[in-house]
Amino acid sequence: MNLALLDPFAVLKEFPETLTHTLNFGHSVYIKYNNSGDYLASGLSSGTILIIDNDTKNVIRKLQGHIRAIQSLKWSSCGRYLLSSSRDWKCLLWDLKFNKIIKKFNFNGPIWNAEFSSKNISDIVVALYDNTPKIIDETHGIRDLDDDKSLVTTFHPDGEHIFIGTNKGIIKIISRETLEVLFTQKISNSSIKNIVISSNGRKMAINSSDRIIRQITLPEFSTDSSLWELETDHKYQDVVNRLQWNSILFNSNSEYLIASAFGSAHVIYMWETSMGSLVKILEGPKEELVDIEWNFRKCIIGATGIDSGTIYLWTLVIPQKWSALAPDFVEIEENIDYEEKEDEFDIVPEDEINQKQLNEEDELIDIITKDKTDARGYQLDKPFVVDICYDQIELSEGEE
């Protein structure tokens, strides 16, 4: 019955607009939804990881293995495994079915981010702060991915290419199979802080410390790498306030790009990627937002507050269609003055009310006589005939 009260056209909205929930389970610094959107992993400043059910908004599992703040989280496509990195210089691979650590990796420096391939959870790339990036697999263990110092690494959705962003504004594309550097291009004169690639693998967004987010169309990797070129389609920036950007993210079909701003701006900016125009600014909290996440399945945007560690959730508010309760129910946009009838609120003795009900019960209901017309107004005593004009029908040879 509740589904009948919802406006079906309101569900067509592509992004949430209203801040509806705040979750306070410790000081959250990093959040990540699984692919189905049913569970939210929240990394705390204490190193604990909480798994929150999206429907009940309650903690259903607590993972304790790190001793310092969580730096990054990554779900497997099946939702069973979770990769976490922390400021304690460790990466842990969790099996959520048995709630235990199945792999542990220690490094000799701070970790910027870590993630595994969408094709194989055994392939893991780790970006170390101001150090050479690492790649981990079952065959060779931990190896250097590149000779230069990097700041961020990520897998392409095809699992065959690895992207590296350096502190000199250089983007490198490396083959996963051979670990050969296939392509190198200087994008910015500043450090690259974030690299996000759309789920279809066609668009890439780069957040650098020069306060500019660059949207780039990726080349066809099936062609010769000498023909590749990273063309910047749009540049997103706040020209007036010159804001730095903390985190960036595409939506599911890469039609929108969102970013959280550094400093006093307590909002999330949203751009339309085809034209590069600003379409929405999500407002609500009174503190700076650090990490952001977009739940594509449930149409939810989440963000963490830097001071309180609160998780803020923007969702769709669908108006209820109360006219579905009764055909004669009328919805009004504003209050109107109702003029009651003269005897509408007159007090009627109880015996008169009972006598009126008895009189109505004495009325005979005819259940034998057939109706002469149906609900559409057609007479039931006449056959329903469809007139066909044979002059307008062309018969083929041999037909009559």
N, C-alpha and C positions, 0 to 999 in steps of 0.2 A: 504493500500500500504506500510506503514511503517513496518508492520510485515514481509513483504516479504524481507525486507532489512536486517533482523536480522539473524545471524548465529544460527541455531537450536541447534548445538552441544555446543555452548558457554553457554547455559542455564543449562547444566548439572553440572556446578560447584556447589560445596556444600557450599562454604563460600566466602564472598566478600574479595577483596584484595586491593582495591584502595580507598583512601580518596577522596570523590567526593563533599560533602556538609559540610558547617559549618553554624549552626544556632545561631544567637545572639539575644535572647529575654530575657534580664535580665541575672542575674548570676545564672545559673542552677547548682544544686547540686545533683539532683536525677532524673532519667528518667525511664519510664516504658511504653512499648507498650501494647495495648490491644491484646486480643487473635487473632483477625482478622488481626492485623498489620496495620490497617488503621489510627489509631490515636496514638499519642505519648503524654503522660502526663509528663510535666516537672515541677519539684518542685524547686522553687527559694529560695535563701538565705533570701529573705524578707518574706517568708511564703506564697507567691502567687503561685497558681498552674495554669499552662497554658496547654490547650489542643491544640495540633498542628496537622493539617491535613498532612498526609504523602505524598499525591500527590502534593498539592500546596505549602507545607512547610510554611504555614501561620497559625497564631494563630486564632482559631475559637471560643475559649471560655476561660474565665478568672475566676478562683475560688478564692475568698478571704475570709478566715476564720481563718487562722493562723497568728501569729504576729512574728514568728521566723522561722529559716531555716527548710525546710522540711527534715525529717529523712528517711521516707519510703513511698512508694506508692504501692497499690495493686488493680488491676482491677478485677471485677467479670467476670465470664465466659461468661455472656451475653453481657458485655460491657456497661451496663447501670449504674452500681454503681462503685464508687471509694473510697477506704479507704486510708486515709492519716494520718501520724503521724508527729509530729513536735517537735522541741526543746522547745516549749512553754508548754510541758507536756500534750498535748491534742491529742486525736484521733478523727477524723471526718469522718463520712460516708456520701458521697455525692450521690444524685440522679441527674445524668447528664441530664435526660430527662427534669426535671423542674429547673435544675441549682440551687439546694438548699441543705442545710444540713438537713438530716433526723435524725441523731443521733450524739450525742457529749459525749465524755468520758474524764474526767479529772483525772489525776494521781498525786501522790505526789513525783514524781521523774522524771529524764530524761528518755526518751524512746529510746531504741536501734532500735527496729523494731516492726511492727504490721502487721498482715495479717489475712484474714478470710479463712474459709474452702472453697474448691472448690465445696462442696456439699450444703453448707448453709451459706449465707452471714451473718447470725445472730451469727454464731460461730466465735469468734475473739480471737486470742491469741496475747498477748502483752508482749514483753521482756523489762523490766526496767533495766537500767544500775546499776549493782551491787546491785540488789534487787530481791525479789521473783517474778517470772513471773505471769501473770494474764490471766484468761480466762473469756470471756464475752458471755453470751447467754441470750435469752429472758426470760427463766424460772427463773434463779438464779441471774442474773445481773453479777456483777464483783466478782470473787472469786480467791483465790490463787491457782495456778496450781501446784506448788511444794513448798516444804519447803526450799530448797537450793536456793542460789542466782544464777541467770542465766545471760547470756549475749546475747543469740540469741534463738529464737523459730521459728518453722515452722511446717506447716501441711504436712503430707504425701498426695500425690495425691488421695489416696482412701478416705480421709477425716475421717478415723477412728483412726489414730494414730498421735500423736504430738511428735516432736523431740525437745529436749532442749539441748543446749550447754552451759557449765558453764565456769567460769574463771579458773577452775582447770583442764581443758582438758577432762571433763567427758561428755559422751553422754547418755541421758536418753530418753527412748521411753515410752510414756504414752498413755493409752487408752482414747479416747475421750469420750466414753460412761460412764465409771466408774471413770475416772481421777486417775486410779491406775497406779503406776510405774511398767511397765511390764519388762523392761530390763535396765541395767546400765553397762556401760563399759568405762574404761579410755582409751582414744585415744592418748592423748598428755600430756606433762608436762606443757604446756602453755595454755593461754586463747584461747577459740574458738571464732573467730570473725564472720565467715560466715558458714552457712549450706545451700547447694543447693541440691535438689533432682531432678533427671531426670523426664521427663513427664510420662514415663512408670513405674516409681516407683521402678526401679531395681538398680539404681546406686545413690550414694551419694558422694558429695565432701565437704571436711571440710577444711576451711582456719583458721589456728591458728597462734599465734604470734611467733612461733618458725621458721617462714619463710618456712614452708613446707605445701603444699596442698596435702591432702590424698584422694585418690579415693577408695571408699569402695563399695563392693557388698552387697546389703541388703538381709536379709533372707526372706523366705516365712512366712508371718504373719499368715497363716492358720495353721501352725504347733505350737507345744507347745513352749511357750516363753523360757523355760529352755534350749531348743536346739538352740536358736538363738546365732549368733556370727557375729561380724562385722570384716570381713577380709579386710585388706588393700591390694588392687591390685597394685596400683602405688603410688609413691610419686613424686610430681613435685616441683622442686626448682631450683634456680639459684646458682649453686655451686660456681661460680667464684665471683659474686658480692654480694651474700647473700641478695637478695632483699626481702623486705616485700611485701605482696600482699594486695591491697586495696579491690578488688571485684573479685568474680569468678562466672562463669555461664556455664551451659551445653547448647548445641544446642538442636533442637527439638527431634532428635533420639538418643541423648547422645553419638554420635560418636566423638564429639569434646568438648573440655573444654577450655575456654578462661579465662584470668586473667589480670587485670591491675596492674602494678608495682608501688610501693611506691618510692618516691625520684626522682632522676634525670633521670630515664628511662622513656622516653615519648612514650612508645610502649604498645601494647597488645600482650601477648603471647598466642599461640594456640597449644594445644596438641591433639594428636589422642589417644582416651581412650582405645582402644583395646590393643595396644602395649606400650602406655605411652611415645611415642616419640614426640618431638617438630616438628611441620610441618610448622609453619608460625609465623612470627612476623610482626604485622601490624604497620607500621610507618606513620608518618605524622605531628602531632602537635608538637609544641615546648614547651609544658608544661606538668606537671604531670597529668595523667588521674586518676579519682577517681571512679566514678560509671560507670558501663558498662551495656549494654542491647543488646539482639539479637532478631531482628525481623525475626521470622521463616518464615512467609508467604511471605515477600518481600525480604528476604535474605539481611538484613541490620544489621550491627553492629554499635551501637552508644556508645559514651562515653562523659563524661563531664570533662572539664578542671578545675583544682583546682584554678588557678589564675584568668582567665578571665570569667569562667562560660560558655564558649562556648560549644555547642553540636557539636561533630564531628561525621560524618556518613561515614562509609565505605560501598560501594555498589558494585554490579557487573557491569563492563563496558563491554557491549556486542558489538563486532565489527559489523558494518553494512555490509551487503552482497550486494555490488553495482552491481555485475554481474546479479542480478535479474532484473535490469532495462532493459537489452537488452541481447539477446543470444550471440551476438558477442562482448560483453563487456569483456575485459581481465583485470584482476587484476594482478599487478606486485608487487613484493616484494621490488624492488629498481628501481631507475631511470635508463632508458636506452636512448642511443642516437638514435634519430629518423632522418632518412635521407629522406627528402622530394623529391618528383618527380620534374623533371625539369620544368614542366609547372604547378605545383600545385598552386603556388601563383602568377601566371601571371594575370595581370589586363586585363579583358575581357570587351570590350565595352558593354554597356547596351542593345543596339539594337541586338547584337549577342546572348545575353542571352535570350532575349524575343523570337527571332526567333527559338532558340533551344527548348524552351518550346512549341512553337506552333507546331514544327515538331513532338514532342513527343505526343501532343494531337491529331494529325492527324492519328496516328497509330490506326488501327482497332483491337478491342479485340474480339476474337471468343468466344461467349458464347453458341454456339449451338452444336458444335462437342463434343462428349463425350470422356473423357479420357480413354485410353486403360489400364492403370494401376492405382492402388490406391496409397495411401501414403506409404504403406508397400512394394510396388513393385510387388504385385500380379496382374496378368492379369484379367481384369474385364469380358472378354468375355468367360472365362472358369469357370465352376462350381468348387467350393472349396470342395474337397473330402478328408475325413479322412480315411486312410487305416487301417483296423483292421485285425490282424492276429488271425484267429479263432483257430489255432492249439495251441495257448498259453492260451486259456480260458478253464477252467475246468467246465463242465456243471454238475449240480447235477441231481440226478435221477428224471425222469419225464419231464426234460426240453429238448428242441430241439435247 
